[in-house]
Amino acid sequence: MKIKMIASDMDDTLLNNERKISPRNLAAIKKALAAGIVFTFATGRMYRSIKPFAEQLQLDVPLIAYNGALVKGALSEKVYVRKPMQLQTALDALSYCKEKNYYVQVYIDDELLVKEENEYSRMYSRISGVPTTAVGEAVYHITKAPYKLLLMTESCDFAAAWQDVANRFDRRIDVTSSKDNFLELMEPAVNKWVAVKELAETFGIKPDEIMCIGDSNNDISMIANAGIGVAVANAKPQVQQAAKLITASNDNDGVALAIENILTMQAEINLQ
């Protein structure tokens, strides 16, 4: 089996704790690209939040944003996949958030809408580098389908909120998370693995020729199904259980280590 494509999560995986691509990770990715391997991001982030990193790497490939709800060219900005939530489903979920008094973010046309600025919105902007737009009560009455909704709760309420949302919107919404208090609501069957696999097919790449790297719940689908699923050392236990390999942490160049090992292995095979 030869790895021909690598898809990496960003936060807490490719990005270190300063939310940067380390020099070693950068060098490893460039070596993979030079070896003819397709490299892309597969993230819950907005497209506009990941495009600067793609430009840094000079990636001329589609990028997987919003957990797969949008796949869009890094340089061309061509839209390959667009799978927003059904508008009525989103409105019902927003009504639920208002009823429960949950903080919610709405992602429409790569814009980030909130009811009002608060500690949650400011924290998210620091992480993503994207400003929020406060629209008041209009956030509950959107007129266009969003790519996803993101709820934030206190950590002690998170598990109960997840279960409640999953039960109430069974088969209408897929629920996942990227951080301990980030509850991400997607259109059913939208996940990173579906997007990675569909993108790989456009390059003629098979599932067992893909390596996926991640750390959180929204990475499990791609880690469990890829030819080589890799969890960073700081990944959640359930993510590590789904992985075939465990690499170093995001703050210790775990992505670079995984790529370097693959490149070394494939070079040795070529020499045989």
N, C-alpha and C positions, 0 to 999 in steps of 0.2 A: 504494500500500500504506500503510495506516494502522496504527501500532502500538497495540494495545489491551491488551496484557499485557506486563509486564516481570518476569522471574525473575532474581534475582541470587544468586550464591554469597555466602558470608559471609567466612570467613577469607581474608585476603590479597586480597580483592576489595572487598566493601562495607566491611568493618571495616579501620581503619587499623592501623598497627603497634602501637598501644596497645590494640588490640582494641575500638575504639569506633566508632560511627557519627559521622562528622564533622558539624559544623553545616551545611556546604554540602551534603553527601550527604543529610542529614535534610531540609533545605529543598527539595531537588530531588525527593525522593520525595513529599513532601507536595504539591508542585505537580502531580506526575503523578497523584496520587490525586484532587486537585481537578479535574483535566481528565478524570476518568472512566476513567483507565487502572488496570487491576488490577495490583497489585504484590505479589509474594510472594518468600520466600526459597526457594532450592533448595540444600540443603546436606547434607553428610555428618554434620553434628552431630545430637545427640539433640534430640528435641522440647523437653524441659525446658530445654535450653541455649539454644534460639532464642526461646522464648516471651517472655522479658523484653524482647528487642529488638522483637518484634511489639507488645507492650504499649506500648513507648515511641512507636511509630509509630501506635498505635491501629488496627492492621490487623485488619479483620474478614473475613479470608479464610483458606482452608486453607493450611497451611505444609507444605513438602516437607522431611522429615527423613530421616536415614539413607540418603541418596542416592536417595530415592523409595520405600523400603520402608514408610514411614509417611507418610500425608498426613492432617493433623489440623487442625481449625479453631483459629485463633489465640485466639478469645474463647469460642466455643461448646464447644471441645474435642471436637467431633463427629469421629469417625473416618471418613474417606472411603475411604482405601486402607490395607490392611494386608497386606504381603507378606513375612513373615519367611522365613528359611531353613528348609528341611526339617530337622527335628530330627536325623535320622540323619546327614544331610550335615554338620551342625554338629558332631556328636559325632565323626565321622571326621576332620574338620578339626582339632578340638581335640586328638585323639589324635596327629595329625601334629605339631601345635605342641609337644606334650609331648615327643615323640620327638626333635624338632629343638632343643628347649630354647629356643623362641621365646617372647618376651613376647607375651601375647595378652589382649585385652579382649573381654568378652562383653556384649552389650546386650540385656537382657530386660526387657520392660515398662517401658522408660525408666529402668532402673537399670543401673549400670555396674559389672560384676563383674570382679575380677582375682584372681590367685592370692595375691599379696602386694604391699604397697606398695613401690615402688622409684623410681628416678629417672625412669623412663618414666611411671609412674602420676602422680607429682607434677607432671611437666611437662604431661601431658594435662589434669589438673585446673586448672592455671593457665590454660591456653588456653580450656577449655570452661566453667569456672566450676562444674563438677559434681564432687562428691567420688566417689572410687571406693570400692567395698566389697570388702575382701579376704576371700575364702572358702576359701583353701587349695586342696587337691586337688579340692574339689567343683567348681571352675571347669571341670574336664575331664569332669564327669559331670552336666551340666545335664539337667533334665527338661522344659524348655519351650523351644520354638523361639525363637532370638534374631533380632532385626532384622538384625544384622550381627556379624561378628567383625573385630577390628582387630589386625593383627600389627605389631610394631615391631622393626626390626633396626638394626644399625649401617649407616651409609650405604654402606660398601664391600660389604656383603652384600646390599643391597636388590634389585638387578637379578636376581641369581641366585635369591633367594628368590621373587621374583615369577614368574619362569619356572618354577621347580620347582612352586609351588602351582598355576599355570595348567595345567601338564602333568598333574600328579597328579589334579587335580579337574576335568579337561576336561568341559565340558557339565553339570557338577554345580554349579559355582560361577563367578560372574563376579568378576573381580579388577580392582581399580582402585586409585588412590592419590590422596590429597589433599595430602600433604606428602612430602618426599623419603624419609622412612623410615616412612611410614604406609601399610601394605598393607591395603586394605579388601576383605573377602570378603562377597559378596552372593548372594542367590538369583538364578539366571539370569534375564535380561531385566529385572532391576531396575536402573534407572539414572535419572538426573535428567531426561533428555528424555522418557522414557515417562511419568513422573509429571507433568511440565510439560504435555505434550500432552493427557493425560487430564483434568487440571484445567482447561485452557483450554476443552476441549469442554463442560464443565459451564456455562461462561459464553457458549457459542456463538462462541468465538474460534478462528480458523483458525491453523494453524502459521505461515503467512507474516505473521500479525499479532502475532507474539510476538518480543520482544527478550530475549535471554539473555546474561548477563554473568558471566565467570568467569576463573580463572587456572590451574587445575590439571587433571590427567588426568581426574578424575571430572566435569569440566565439558565435556569435548570433545563428548560426545553431544548436549548441548543447544545448544552453540555452533555445531556443524556443521549442525544441522537447523533451527534457528530462522530466522524471516524475516530477522532481523538478529542475528548472533552477534558478540558483542563480547568482546575480550580486554583485560584491563588491561595496562599496559606492563610490569609485573613478572611477567606470565604466562610459563609455560614455552614454549619455542619451538614445540613441537608444538601447543599451544593457540592460539598466535598464527597458526599456519599454517591452523588450522581456522576462524578468525574472518574475518568480512567487514570488521570495523573494529577498530582498536587505539585504546584511550583512554589517559588518564593512569594512573599507578600507583595502587594502593590507598591510598598515603600522600599522594597529590596529588589526591584527590577524583575519581578516574576514573569512578566510577559516576555522580556528579553531572554530569560533563561529557557523558557519553553521554546521560543523560536530558534535559539542557538542550538538546542538539542536536536530539533527537527532538521535543521540545516546540516548539522554534523552527521546525523544518521543517514540522510539522503545522499550526502557526498560520499560516505563510505559505501553505500549500495552502488553508486555509480562507478566506483573504482573496482568493484568486484567483477 
